Amino acid sequence: MPFLTLFTLLWRNLEGVLWKSWYQRVVGQRLEGQEHRLIMQELITTT
């Protein structure tokens, strides 16, 4: 059980890093300033 919990935490962390890098590369370039920050804040609160 502890191994599964550790694996899940690592996977979610990796997933978050990959998702953020993808988001910043693909979507972030098209947005600027306040709009970008609002979307990021929305994503952080929903996940």
Jmol script that loads the backbone (N, CA, C; Angstrom):
load data "model"
ATOM      1  N   MET A   1       0.807  -1.216   0.000  1.00  0.00           N
ATOM      2  CA  MET A   1       0.000   0.000   0.000  1.00  0.00           C
ATOM      3  C   MET A   1       0.845   1.274   0.000  1.00  0.00           C
ATOM      4  N   PRO A   2       1.870   1.382   0.859  1.00  0.00           N
ATOM      5  CA  PRO A   2       2.710   2.589   0.809  1.00  0.00           C
ATOM      6  C   PRO A   2       3.385   2.790  -0.552  1.00  0.00           C
ATOM      7  N   PHE A   3       3.753   1.686  -1.187  1.00  0.00           N
ATOM      8  CA  PHE A   3       4.380   1.786  -2.501  1.00  0.00           C
ATOM      9  C   PHE A   3       3.402   2.370  -3.522  1.00  0.00           C
ATOM     10  N   LEU A   4       2.183   1.907  -3.479  1.00  0.00           N
ATOM     11  CA  LEU A   4       1.167   2.398  -4.406  1.00  0.00           C
ATOM     12  C   LEU A   4       0.909   3.881  -4.197  1.00  0.00           C
ATOM     13  N   THR A   5       0.864   4.296  -2.929  1.00  0.00           N
ATOM     14  CA  THR A   5       0.663   5.713  -2.613  1.00  0.00           C
ATOM     15  C   THR A   5       1.821   6.547  -3.147  1.00  0.00           C
ATOM     16  N   LEU A   6       3.030   6.069  -2.937  1.00  0.00           N
ATOM     17  CA  LEU A   6       4.220   6.764  -3.424  1.00  0.00           C
ATOM     18  C   LEU A   6       4.209   6.852  -4.941  1.00  0.00           C
ATOM     19  N   PHE A   7       3.868   5.758  -5.589  1.00  0.00           N
ATOM     20  CA  PHE A   7       3.800   5.729  -7.047  1.00  0.00           C
ATOM     21  C   PHE A   7       2.763   6.729  -7.562  1.00  0.00           C
ATOM     22  N   THR A   8       1.606   6.757  -6.896  1.00  0.00           N
ATOM     23  CA  THR A   8       0.538   7.672  -7.303  1.00  0.00           C
ATOM     24  C   THR A   8       0.983   9.121  -7.167  1.00  0.00           C
ATOM     25  N   LEU A   9       1.646   9.442  -6.061  1.00  0.00           N
ATOM     26  CA  LEU A   9       2.146  10.801  -5.856  1.00  0.00           C
ATOM     27  C   LEU A   9       3.173  11.179  -6.921  1.00  0.00           C
ATOM     28  N   LEU A  10       4.100  10.263  -7.203  1.00  0.00           N
ATOM     29  CA  LEU A  10       5.106  10.520  -8.229  1.00  0.00           C
ATOM     30  C   LEU A  10       4.460  10.709  -9.595  1.00  0.00           C
ATOM     31  N   TRP A  11       3.485   9.864  -9.913  1.00  0.00           N
ATOM     32  CA  TRP A  11       2.817   9.942 -11.208  1.00  0.00           C
ATOM     33  C   TRP A  11       2.061  11.259 -11.361  1.00  0.00           C
ATOM     34  N   ARG A  12       1.341  11.647 -10.306  1.00  0.00           N
ATOM     35  CA  ARG A  12       0.593  12.898 -10.366  1.00  0.00           C
ATOM     36  C   ARG A  12       1.535  14.093 -10.502  1.00  0.00           C
ATOM     37  N   ASN A  13       2.677  14.031  -9.822  1.00  0.00           N
ATOM     38  CA  ASN A  13       3.668  15.098  -9.929  1.00  0.00           C
ATOM     39  C   ASN A  13       4.223  15.179 -11.347  1.00  0.00           C
ATOM     40  N   LEU A  14       4.579  14.022 -11.895  1.00  0.00           N
ATOM     41  CA  LEU A  14       5.091  13.965 -13.263  1.00  0.00           C
ATOM     42  C   LEU A  14       4.050  14.472 -14.257  1.00  0.00           C
ATOM     43  N   GLU A  15       2.818  14.020 -14.068  1.00  0.00           N
ATOM     44  CA  GLU A  15       1.707  14.431 -14.923  1.00  0.00           C
ATOM     45  C   GLU A  15       1.535  15.945 -14.884  1.00  0.00           C
ATOM     46  N   GLY A  16       1.616  16.511 -13.668  1.00  0.00           N
ATOM     47  CA  GLY A  16       1.482  17.960 -13.516  1.00  0.00           C
ATOM     48  C   GLY A  16       2.582  18.725 -14.224  1.00  0.00           C
ATOM     49  N   VAL A  17       3.815  18.237 -14.091  1.00  0.00           N
ATOM     50  CA  VAL A  17       4.946  18.890 -14.752  1.00  0.00           C
ATOM     51  C   VAL A  17       4.797  18.828 -16.266  1.00  0.00           C
ATOM     52  N   LEU A  18       4.441  17.655 -16.783  1.00  0.00           N
ATOM     53  CA  LEU A  18       4.260  17.499 -18.223  1.00  0.00           C
ATOM     54  C   LEU A  18       3.121  18.374 -18.728  1.00  0.00           C
ATOM     55  N   TRP A  19       2.016  18.394 -17.966  1.00  0.00           N
ATOM     56  CA  TRP A  19       0.871  19.186 -18.369  1.00  0.00           C
ATOM     57  C   TRP A  19       1.197  20.672 -18.394  1.00  0.00           C
ATOM     58  N   LYS A  20       1.919  21.152 -17.354  1.00  0.00           N
ATOM     59  CA  LYS A  20       2.282  22.573 -17.300  1.00  0.00           C
ATOM     60  C   LYS A  20       3.206  22.954 -18.443  1.00  0.00           C
ATOM     61  N   SER A  21       4.190  22.094 -18.726  1.00  0.00           N
ATOM     62  CA  SER A  21       5.122  22.417 -19.809  1.00  0.00           C
ATOM     63  C   SER A  21       4.391  22.430 -21.155  1.00  0.00           C
ATOM     64  N   TRP A  22       3.486  21.468 -21.360  1.00  0.00           N
ATOM     65  CA  TRP A  22       2.694  21.440 -22.595  1.00  0.00           C
ATOM     66  C   TRP A  22       1.811  22.667 -22.695  1.00  0.00           C
ATOM     67  N   TYR A  23       1.137  22.994 -21.607  1.00  0.00           N
ATOM     68  CA  TYR A  23       0.240  24.141 -21.595  1.00  0.00           C
ATOM     69  C   TYR A  23       0.990  25.431 -21.903  1.00  0.00           C
ATOM     70  N   GLN A  24       2.121  25.621 -21.253  1.00  0.00           N
ATOM     71  CA  GLN A  24       2.899  26.840 -21.470  1.00  0.00           C
ATOM     72  C   GLN A  24       3.408  26.927 -22.903  1.00  0.00           C
ATOM     73  N   ARG A  25       3.796  25.791 -23.459  1.00  0.00           N
ATOM     74  CA  ARG A  25       4.337  25.789 -24.816  1.00  0.00           C
ATOM     75  C   ARG A  25       3.248  26.031 -25.858  1.00  0.00           C
ATOM     76  N   VAL A  26       2.128  25.327 -25.722  1.00  0.00           N
ATOM     77  CA  VAL A  26       1.095  25.370 -26.760  1.00  0.00           C
ATOM     78  C   VAL A  26       0.133  26.548 -26.586  1.00  0.00           C
ATOM     79  N   VAL A  27      -0.364  26.720 -25.370  1.00  0.00           N
ATOM     80  CA  VAL A  27      -1.405  27.714 -25.135  1.00  0.00           C
ATOM     81  C   VAL A  27      -0.839  29.034 -24.627  1.00  0.00           C
ATOM     82  N   GLY A  28       0.139  28.938 -23.722  1.00  0.00           N
ATOM     83  CA  GLY A  28       0.681  30.119 -23.077  1.00  0.00           C
ATOM     84  C   GLY A  28       1.236  31.159 -24.032  1.00  0.00           C
ATOM     85  N   GLN A  29       1.782  30.704 -25.159  1.00  0.00           N
ATOM     86  CA  GLN A  29       2.362  31.625 -26.124  1.00  0.00           C
ATOM     87  C   GLN A  29       1.315  32.545 -26.737  1.00  0.00           C
ATOM     88  N   ARG A  30       0.085  32.065 -26.838  1.00  0.00           N
ATOM     89  CA  ARG A  30      -0.966  32.857 -27.479  1.00  0.00           C
ATOM     90  C   ARG A  30      -1.629  33.840 -26.521  1.00  0.00           C
ATOM     91  N   LEU A  31      -1.388  33.642 -25.237  1.00  0.00           N
ATOM     92  CA  LEU A  31      -2.021  34.501 -24.244  1.00  0.00           C
ATOM     93  C   LEU A  31      -0.995  35.403 -23.584  1.00  0.00           C
ATOM     94  N   GLU A  32      -1.483  36.504 -23.052  1.00  0.00           N
ATOM     95  CA  GLU A  32      -0.563  37.426 -22.394  1.00  0.00           C
ATOM     96  C   GLU A  32      -1.192  37.968 -21.123  1.00  0.00           C
ATOM     97  N   GLY A  33      -0.339  38.308 -20.169  1.00  0.00           N
ATOM     98  CA  GLY A  33      -0.739  39.041 -18.976  1.00  0.00           C
ATOM     99  C   GLY A  33      -1.883  38.433 -18.189  1.00  0.00           C
ATOM    100  N   GLN A  34      -2.882  39.241 -17.922  1.00  0.00           N
ATOM    101  CA  GLN A  34      -3.953  38.897 -16.993  1.00  0.00           C
ATOM    102  C   GLN A  34      -4.735  37.661 -17.439  1.00  0.00           C
ATOM    103  N   GLU A  35      -5.027  37.580 -18.703  1.00  0.00           N
ATOM    104  CA  GLU A  35      -5.801  36.450 -19.217  1.00  0.00           C
ATOM    105  C   GLU A  35      -5.089  35.121 -18.926  1.00  0.00           C
ATOM    106  N   HIS A  36      -3.802  35.106 -19.196  1.00  0.00           N
ATOM    107  CA  HIS A  36      -2.985  33.909 -18.946  1.00  0.00           C
ATOM    108  C   HIS A  36      -3.009  33.541 -17.465  1.00  0.00           C
ATOM    109  N   ARG A  37      -2.835  34.529 -16.605  1.00  0.00           N
ATOM    110  CA  ARG A  37      -2.818  34.263 -15.169  1.00  0.00           C
ATOM    111  C   ARG A  37      -4.173  33.758 -14.680  1.00  0.00           C
ATOM    112  N   LEU A  38      -5.246  34.308 -15.201  1.00  0.00           N
ATOM    113  CA  LEU A  38      -6.578  33.862 -14.796  1.00  0.00           C
ATOM    114  C   LEU A  38      -6.810  32.404 -15.177  1.00  0.00           C
ATOM    115  N   ILE A  39      -6.403  32.034 -16.373  1.00  0.00           N
ATOM    116  CA  ILE A  39      -6.583  30.650 -16.827  1.00  0.00           C
ATOM    117  C   ILE A  39      -5.742  29.698 -15.988  1.00  0.00           C
ATOM    118  N   MET A  40      -4.499  30.078 -15.708  1.00  0.00           N
ATOM    119  CA  MET A  40      -3.647  29.232 -14.880  1.00  0.00           C
ATOM    120  C   MET A  40      -4.235  29.063 -13.477  1.00  0.00           C
ATOM    121  N   GLN A  41      -4.746  30.170 -12.927  1.00  0.00           N
ATOM    122  CA  GLN A  41      -5.349  30.111 -11.596  1.00  0.00           C
ATOM    123  C   GLN A  41      -6.566  29.192 -11.601  1.00  0.00           C
ATOM    124  N   GLU A  42      -7.358  29.280 -12.665  1.00  0.00           N
ATOM    125  CA  GLU A  42      -8.541  28.435 -12.802  1.00  0.00           C
ATOM    126  C   GLU A  42      -8.148  26.958 -12.877  1.00  0.00           C
ATOM    127  N   LEU A  43      -7.114  26.659 -13.653  1.00  0.00           N
ATOM    128  CA  LEU A  43      -6.634  25.281 -13.772  1.00  0.00           C
ATOM    129  C   LEU A  43      -6.135  24.743 -12.438  1.00  0.00           C
ATOM    130  N   ILE A  44      -5.386  25.573 -11.713  1.00  0.00           N
ATOM    131  CA  ILE A  44      -4.831  25.131 -10.433  1.00  0.00           C
ATOM    132  C   ILE A  44      -5.943  24.846  -9.425  1.00  0.00           C
ATOM    133  N   THR A  45      -6.980  25.685  -9.408  1.00  0.00           N
ATOM    134  CA  THR A  45      -8.050  25.493  -8.428  1.00  0.00           C
ATOM    135  C   THR A  45      -8.951  24.317  -8.792  1.00  0.00           C
ATOM    136  N   THR A  46      -9.117  24.027 -10.078  1.00  0.00           N
ATOM    137  CA  THR A  46     -10.012  22.939 -10.477  1.00  0.00           C
ATOM    138  C   THR A  46      -9.361  21.572 -10.305  1.00  0.00           C
ATOM    139  N   THR A  47      -8.030  21.492 -10.413  1.00  0.00           N
ATOM    140  CA  THR A  47      -7.374  20.183 -10.311  1.00  0.00           C
ATOM    141  C   THR A  47      -7.025  19.861  -8.868  1.00  0.00           C
TER     142      THR A  47
END
end "model"
wireframe off; spacefill off
backbone 0.3
color backbone group
